[in-house]
Amino acid sequence: MFALIAILLAVPVVDHGVKAWLGSVLAARSVPLGALGCLRLVSGRIWLSRIHDAPRSGLIWGVWMLSALALTIGTLLMPAGGMYAGLLLGGALSHAIEVTRRGVICDYICLRFWPAFNLADVAITIGGIGLVMCLLTVMKGGPV
C-alpha cells in the first residue's frame, strides 16, 4: 500500500515539474533527439478534456475517484499490483489536475513514429500493462 501511495503522489509532481522546467528552458523551441524525434511542448485537447468544459466539471473528478476506489480495492486483494496501480492512478491524477487547471493536456515527448506523450502517459501505460500481468499471474494460480 505504501508503494501505491508513494508512486501515486510522485507521478504528478514529477510530470508537472518536468513540464514547468521544459516550459522555462524550451519556450517555443524544440530539442532534437536525433532519428527518434524531439522534445517540445505540445498542448492538445483530448476527448476526456471535454468533460472539463461541460456544465458538470465535477464529473471528471467523479470518474477519477471511482477508478481510484476500484484500483485500491483491487490492490488490497492483490498486493503485488500496488506499484502498478500507483503508476496508473498517478498518471490519471496528473491528467485530471492538468485538465482541471488548464483545460488541455501538455505533451512533451514527440517521437517520429508515435503520437506526442508525457510522463503521465508512460505511467498509465506501464501501470495498466503491469496490472494485467499481475491479474494473469493470479488467475494461473501464481502468488498474490
ZADO-814295 format. One record per residue: x, y, z of N, C-alpha, C in turn; residue in three letters. Coordinates in Angstrom, 2 decimals, always signed. Example, Ala and Ser with C-alpha at 12.3 -4.5 7.8 and 13.67 -1.06 7.14 Angstrom:
BEGIN
NODE  +13.19  -5.69  +7.80  +12.30  -4.50  +7.80  +13.20  -3.30  +7.80  ALA
NODE  +12.85  -2.25  +7.08  +13.67  -1.06  +7.14  +12.90  +0.03  +7.87  SER
% end
This chain:
BEGIN
NODE  +0.83  -1.19  +0.00  +0.00  +0.00  +0.00  +0.88  +1.26  +0.00  MET
NODE  +2.06  +1.17  +0.65  +2.97  +2.31  +0.68  +3.43  +2.65  -0.73  PHE
NODE  +3.76  +1.61  -1.53  +4.21  +1.85  -2.90  +3.13  +2.54  -3.71  ALA
NODE  +1.90  +2.12  -3.53  +0.78  +2.72  -4.27  +0.70  +4.21  -3.96  LEU
NODE  +0.71  +4.56  -2.69  +0.55  +5.97  -2.29  +1.76  +6.80  -2.71  ILE
NODE  +2.97  +6.26  -2.51  +4.18  +7.00  -2.86  +4.24  +7.28  -4.36  ALA
NODE  +3.96  +6.28  -5.17  +4.01  +6.46  -6.62  +2.86  +7.34  -7.09  ILE
NODE  +1.69  +7.14  -6.50  +0.51  +7.95  -6.83  +0.80  +9.43  -6.65  LEU
NODE  +1.53  +9.79  -5.61  +1.85  +11.19  -5.35  +3.06  +11.67  -6.16  LEU
NODE  +4.00  +10.77  -6.45  +5.23  +11.16  -7.14  +5.01  +11.44  -8.62  ALA
NODE  +4.17  +10.65  -9.28  +3.99  +10.81  -10.73  +3.51  +12.21  -11.10  VAL
NODE  +2.43  +12.74  -10.48  +2.01  +14.10  -10.86  +3.06  +15.17  -10.55  PRO
NODE  +3.76  +15.02  -9.43  +4.78  +16.01  -9.06  +5.89  +16.03  -10.10  VAL
NODE  +6.39  +14.86  -10.48  +7.47  +14.79  -11.46  +6.98  +15.24  -12.83  VAL
NODE  +5.80  +14.78  -13.25  +5.26  +15.15  -14.56  +5.10  +16.66  -14.68  ASP
NODE  +4.48  +17.29  -13.70  +4.27  +18.73  -13.75  +5.58  +19.49  -13.56  HIS
NODE  +6.51  +18.93  -12.80  +7.82  +19.54  -12.65  +8.59  +19.56  -13.96  GLY
NODE  +8.55  +18.44  -14.69  +9.21  +18.37  -15.99  +8.58  +19.37  -16.96  VAL
NODE  +7.25  +19.46  -16.95  +6.56  +20.41  -17.85  +6.95  +21.84  -17.52  LYS
NODE  +7.01  +22.17  -16.25  +7.40  +23.53  -15.84  +8.84  +23.81  -16.25  ALA
NODE  +9.73  +22.85  -16.03  +11.13  +23.02  -16.39  +11.29  +23.18  -17.89  TRP
NODE  +10.64  +22.30  -18.66  +10.73  +22.40  -20.12  +10.13  +23.71  -20.62  LEU
NODE  +9.05  +24.17  -19.99  +8.44  +25.44  -20.38  +9.39  +26.61  -20.19  GLY
NODE  +10.18  +26.57  -19.13  +11.12  +27.66  -18.88  +12.38  +27.54  -19.73  SER
NODE  +12.79  +26.33  -20.05  +14.01  +26.12  -20.82  +13.75  +26.18  -22.33  VAL
NODE  +12.69  +25.54  -22.77  +12.45  +25.43  -24.21  +11.70  +26.62  -24.80  LEU
NODE  +10.74  +27.13  -24.07  +9.81  +28.15  -24.60  +9.16  +27.61  -25.86  ALA
NODE  +9.45  +28.19  -27.02  +8.84  +27.73  -28.27  +9.80  +26.88  -29.09  ALA
NODE  +10.96  +26.57  -28.55  +11.95  +25.78  -29.28  +11.68  +24.29  -29.13  ARG
NODE  +12.41  +23.51  -29.88  +12.39  +22.06  -29.69  +13.82  +21.56  -29.64  SER
NODE  +14.03  +20.50  -28.90  +15.36  +19.91  -28.77  +15.37  +18.61  -29.57  VAL
NODE  +16.21  +18.52  -30.61  +16.24  +17.31  -31.42  +16.77  +16.11  -30.63  PRO
NODE  +16.18  +14.96  -30.87  +16.63  +13.70  -30.28  +17.16  +12.77  -31.36  LEU
NODE  +17.75  +13.35  -32.39  +18.28  +12.55  -33.49  +17.16  +11.93  -34.31  GLY
NODE  +17.35  +10.67  -34.69  +16.37  +9.97  -35.51  +15.07  +9.68  -34.76  ALA
NODE  +15.10  +9.77  -33.42  +13.91  +9.46  -32.63  +12.82  +10.52  -32.74  LEU
NODE  +13.20  +11.78  -32.76  +12.22  +12.86  -32.78  +12.75  +14.07  -32.04  GLY
NODE  +11.94  +14.62  -31.11  +12.37  +15.82  -30.39  +11.60  +15.97  -29.08  CYS
NODE  +12.10  +16.89  -28.26  +11.40  +17.32  -27.06  +10.85  +18.70  -27.34  LEU
NODE  +9.56  +18.89  -27.18  +8.94  +20.20  -27.32  +7.59  +20.15  -26.63  ARG
NODE  +7.11  +21.29  -26.22  +5.81  +21.36  -25.55  +4.70  +21.40  -26.59  LEU
NODE  +3.75  +20.48  -26.45  +2.63  +20.39  -27.37  +1.36  +20.34  -26.54  VAL
NODE  +0.52  +21.36  -26.65  -0.76  +21.35  -25.94  -1.84  +20.90  -26.90  SER
NODE  -2.66  +19.99  -26.42  -3.74  +19.50  -27.28  -4.93  +19.07  -26.46  GLY
NODE  -6.06  +19.03  -27.12  -7.28  +18.62  -26.45  -7.42  +17.11  -26.59  ARG
NODE  -7.87  +16.50  -25.53  -8.17  +15.07  -25.57  -9.66  +14.91  -25.33  ILE
NODE  -10.17  +13.75  -25.64  -11.60  +13.51  -25.51  -12.08  +13.78  -24.09  TRP
NODE  -11.37  +13.29  -23.09  -11.82  +13.44  -21.71  -11.83  +14.90  -21.28  LEU
NODE  -11.01  +15.74  -21.93  -10.98  +17.15  -21.53  -12.30  +17.85  -21.83  SER
NODE  -13.12  +17.29  -22.70  -14.42  +17.89  -22.98  -15.31  +17.87  -21.75  ARG
NODE  -15.06  +16.91  -20.87  -15.83  +16.86  -19.63  -15.57  +18.13  -18.82  ILE
NODE  -14.32  +18.62  -18.87  -13.96  +19.83  -18.13  -14.78  +21.03  -18.62  HIS
NODE  -15.02  +21.09  -19.91  -15.76  +22.21  -20.48  -17.27  +22.10  -20.28  ASP
NODE  -17.71  +20.94  -19.87  -19.15  +20.71  -19.70  -19.65  +21.44  -18.46  ALA
NODE  -20.97  +21.65  -18.36  -21.52  +22.33  -17.17  -21.21  +21.58  -15.87  PRO
NODE  -21.05  +20.28  -15.96  -20.77  +19.49  -14.75  -19.29  +19.13  -14.70  ARG
NODE  -18.44  +20.10  -14.44  -17.00  +19.85  -14.46  -16.56  +18.90  -13.36  SER
NODE  -17.38  +18.69  -12.34  -17.04  +17.73  -11.29  -17.10  +16.30  -11.76  GLY
NODE  -17.64  +16.07  -12.95  -17.75  +14.72  -13.48  -16.38  +14.08  -13.66  LEU
NODE  -15.38  +14.86  -14.10  -14.05  +14.28  -14.29  -13.49  +13.77  -12.97  ILE
NODE  -13.75  +14.49  -11.88  -13.27  +14.04  -10.58  -14.03  +12.81  -10.11  TRP
NODE  -15.32  +12.73  -10.43  -16.11  +11.55  -10.08  -15.60  +10.30  -10.78  GLY
NODE  -15.29  +10.43  -12.07  -14.73  +9.31  -12.82  -13.40  +8.90  -12.21  VAL
NODE  -12.57  +9.88  -11.89  -11.26  +9.57  -11.32  -11.41  +8.90  -9.96  TRP
NODE  -12.30  +9.39  -9.12  -12.47  +8.82  -7.78  -13.00  +7.39  -7.83  MET
NODE  -13.94  +7.11  -8.72  -14.44  +5.74  -8.86  -13.34  +4.81  -9.35  LEU
NODE  -12.53  +5.27  -10.28  -11.41  +4.46  -10.76  -10.41  +4.21  -9.65  SER
NODE  -10.11  +5.24  -8.87  -9.17  +5.11  -7.76  -9.69  +4.12  -6.73  ALA
NODE  -10.97  +4.18  -6.42  -11.56  +3.26  -5.46  -11.47  +1.83  -5.95  LEU
NODE  -11.80  +1.60  -7.22  -11.75  +0.25  -7.78  -10.32  -0.30  -7.77  ALA
NODE  -9.35  +0.53  -8.17  -7.96  +0.07  -8.19  -7.41  -0.15  -6.79  LEU
NODE  -7.81  +0.68  -5.84  -7.35  +0.50  -4.46  -7.89  -0.80  -3.88  THR
NODE  -9.16  -1.07  -4.09  -9.74  -2.33  -3.60  -9.05  -3.52  -4.27  ILE
NODE  -8.83  -3.41  -5.58  -8.12  -4.48  -6.30  -6.71  -4.68  -5.78  GLY
NODE  -6.04  -3.61  -5.43  -4.67  -3.71  -4.91  -4.65  -4.34  -3.53  THR
NODE  -5.66  -4.05  -2.72  -5.74  -4.69  -1.41  -5.93  -6.19  -1.55  LEU
NODE  -6.67  -6.60  -2.57  -6.89  -8.02  -2.81  -5.71  -8.67  -3.53  LEU
NODE  -4.92  -7.87  -4.22  -3.78  -8.37  -4.99  -2.59  -7.44  -4.74  MET
NODE  -1.91  -7.57  -3.58  -0.86  -6.62  -3.19  +0.29  -6.48  -4.17  PRO
NODE  +0.57  -7.51  -4.97  +1.68  -7.42  -5.92  +1.45  -6.32  -6.95  ALA
NODE  +0.21  -5.89  -7.13  -0.09  -4.87  -8.12  -0.04  -3.45  -7.59  GLY
NODE  +0.39  -3.25  -6.36  +0.39  -1.92  -5.75  +1.20  -0.89  -6.52  GLY
NODE  +2.38  -1.28  -6.96  +3.24  -0.35  -7.70  +2.57  +0.03  -9.02  MET
NODE  +1.99  -0.96  -9.70  +1.36  -0.69  -10.99  +0.10  +0.15  -10.83  TYR
NODE  -0.67  -0.12  -9.79  -1.86  +0.70  -9.53  -1.45  +2.13  -9.22  ALA
NODE  -0.35  +2.31  -8.48  +0.15  +3.65  -8.19  +0.55  +4.40  -9.45  GLY
NODE  +1.19  +3.70  -10.39  +1.55  +4.33  -11.66  +0.30  +4.73  -12.44  LEU
NODE  -0.66  +3.83  -12.51  -1.88  +4.11  -13.26  -2.66  +5.28  -12.65  LEU
NODE  -2.83  +5.23  -11.35  -3.57  +6.30  -10.67  -2.80  +7.62  -10.67  LEU
NODE  -1.48  +7.55  -10.52  -0.67  +8.77  -10.55  -0.75  +9.47  -11.90  GLY
NODE  -0.68  +8.68  -12.98  -0.83  +9.26  -14.31  -2.20  +9.86  -14.53  GLY
NODE  -3.23  +9.15  -14.07  -4.60  +9.66  -14.20  -4.79  +10.94  -13.38  ALA
NODE  -4.22  +10.96  -12.18  -4.32  +12.15  -11.34  -3.61  +13.33  -11.99  LEU
NODE  -2.45  +13.08  -12.56  -1.71  +14.15  -13.23  -2.54  +14.75  -14.37  SER
NODE  -3.16  +13.89  -15.17  -4.02  +14.38  -16.25  -5.23  +15.13  -15.71  HIS
NODE  -5.85  +14.59  -14.66  -7.04  +15.24  -14.09  -6.70  +16.64  -13.57  ALA
NODE  -5.56  +16.76  -12.91  -5.14  +18.07  -12.39  -4.91  +19.04  -13.55  ILE
NODE  -4.23  +18.56  -14.58  -3.91  +19.44  -15.71  -5.15  +19.86  -16.49  GLU
NODE  -6.06  +18.93  -16.71  -7.29  +19.27  -17.43  -8.12  +20.25  -16.61  VAL
NODE  -8.15  +20.07  -15.30  -8.92  +20.97  -14.45  -8.29  +22.37  -14.43  THR
NODE  -6.97  +22.44  -14.37  -6.29  +23.74  -14.29  -6.19  +24.45  -15.64  ARG
NODE  -5.82  +23.72  -16.70  -5.53  +24.36  -17.98  -6.55  +24.07  -19.07  ARG
NODE  -7.30  +22.99  -18.91  -8.26  +22.62  -19.94  -7.69  +21.75  -21.04  GLY
NODE  -6.37  +21.59  -21.06  -5.70  +20.77  -22.07  -4.57  +19.98  -21.43  VAL
NODE  -4.16  +18.93  -22.10  -3.01  +18.14  -21.67  -1.80  +18.61  -22.48  ILE
NODE  -0.70  +18.85  -21.80  +0.53  +19.28  -22.46  +1.47  +18.08  -22.57  CYS
NODE  +1.80  +17.70  -23.79  +2.75  +16.61  -24.03  +4.11  +17.21  -24.37  ASP
NODE  +5.17  +16.42  -24.20  +6.49  +16.98  -24.49  +7.46  +15.99  -25.12  TYR
NODE  +7.10  +14.74  -25.28  +7.97  +13.78  -25.96  +7.35  +13.51  -27.32  ILE
NODE  +8.02  +13.93  -28.37  +7.49  +13.80  -29.73  +8.41  +12.87  -30.53  CYS
NODE  +8.02  +11.63  -30.63  +8.79  +10.66  -31.41  +8.24  +10.63  -32.84  LEU
NODE  +9.13  +10.36  -33.78  +8.71  +10.36  -35.18  +7.69  +9.26  -35.49  ARG
NODE  +7.73  +8.19  -34.73  +6.90  +7.02  -35.03  +5.74  +6.84  -34.06  PHE
NODE  +5.46  +7.83  -33.21  +4.42  +7.69  -32.19  +3.81  +9.06  -31.89  TRP
NODE  +2.53  +9.12  -31.52  +1.95  +10.42  -31.14  +2.67  +11.01  -29.92  PRO
NODE  +2.61  +12.32  -29.78  +3.25  +13.00  -28.64  +2.68  +12.48  -27.33  ALA
NODE  +3.53  +12.40  -26.30  +3.10  +11.90  -25.00  +3.91  +12.55  -23.90  PHE
NODE  +3.59  +12.22  -22.64  +4.30  +12.78  -21.49  +4.51  +11.68  -20.45  ASN
NODE  +5.09  +12.05  -19.32  +5.40  +11.07  -18.28  +4.13  +10.42  -17.72  LEU
NODE  +3.06  +11.18  -17.60  +1.80  +10.61  -17.09  +1.29  +9.51  -18.03  ALA
NODE  +1.43  +9.72  -19.33  +1.02  +8.70  -20.30  +1.86  +7.43  -20.14  ASP
NODE  +3.16  +7.60  -19.93  +4.04  +6.45  -19.72  +3.63  +5.70  -18.46  VAL
NODE  +3.35  +6.44  -17.38  +2.95  +5.81  -16.12  +1.64  +5.04  -16.28  ALA
NODE  +0.67  +5.61  -16.98  -0.61  +4.94  -17.21  -0.40  +3.66  -18.01  ILE
NODE  +0.42  +3.71  -19.04  +0.66  +2.54  -19.88  +1.36  +1.43  -19.11  THR
NODE  +2.44  +1.77  -18.42  +3.18  +0.75  -17.65  +2.30  +0.20  -16.53  ILE
NODE  +1.55  +1.07  -15.85  +0.66  +0.62  -14.79  -0.41  -0.32  -15.30  GLY
NODE  -1.02  +0.01  -16.42  -2.06  -0.86  -16.99  -1.52  -2.21  -17.41  GLY
NODE  -0.38  -2.22  -18.10  +0.23  -3.48  -18.52  +0.63  -4.31  -17.31  ILE
NODE  +1.22  -3.66  -16.30  +1.62  -4.38  -15.08  +0.46  -4.98  -14.34  GLY
NODE  -0.65  -4.24  -14.23  -1.83  -4.78  -13.55  -2.42  -5.97  -14.30  LEU
NODE  -2.44  -5.91  -15.62  -2.94  -7.05  -16.40  -2.03  -8.25  -16.20  VAL
NODE  -0.71  -8.03  -16.19  +0.22  -9.14  -15.96  +0.04  -9.75  -14.57  MET
NODE  -0.15  -8.91  -13.55  -0.41  -9.41  -12.19  -1.69  -10.22  -12.15  CYS
NODE  -2.73  -9.72  -12.80  -4.01  -10.42  -12.82  -3.88  -11.77  -13.52  LEU
NODE  -3.17  -11.82  -14.63  -2.97  -13.09  -15.33  -2.18  -14.07  -14.49  LEU
NODE  -1.19  -13.57  -13.74  -0.40  -14.43  -12.85  -1.28  -15.02  -11.77  THR
NODE  -2.13  -14.21  -11.17  -3.03  -14.68  -10.11  -4.04  -15.68  -10.68  VAL
NODE  -4.54  -15.42  -11.88  -5.51  -16.33  -12.49  -4.91  -17.69  -12.81  MET
NODE  -3.60  -17.73  -13.06  -2.92  -19.00  -13.34  -2.48  -19.70  -12.06  LYS
NODE  -2.85  -19.15  -10.92  -2.51  -19.78  -9.65  -1.18  -19.33  -9.08  GLY
NODE  -0.63  -18.25  -9.59  +0.64  -17.73  -9.09  +0.46  -17.00  -7.77  GLY
NODE  +1.54  -16.46  -7.23  +1.47  -15.75  -5.95  +0.64  -14.48  -6.05  PRO
NODE  -0.05  -14.16  -4.97  -0.88  -12.96  -4.93  -0.01  -11.81  -4.65  VAL
% end
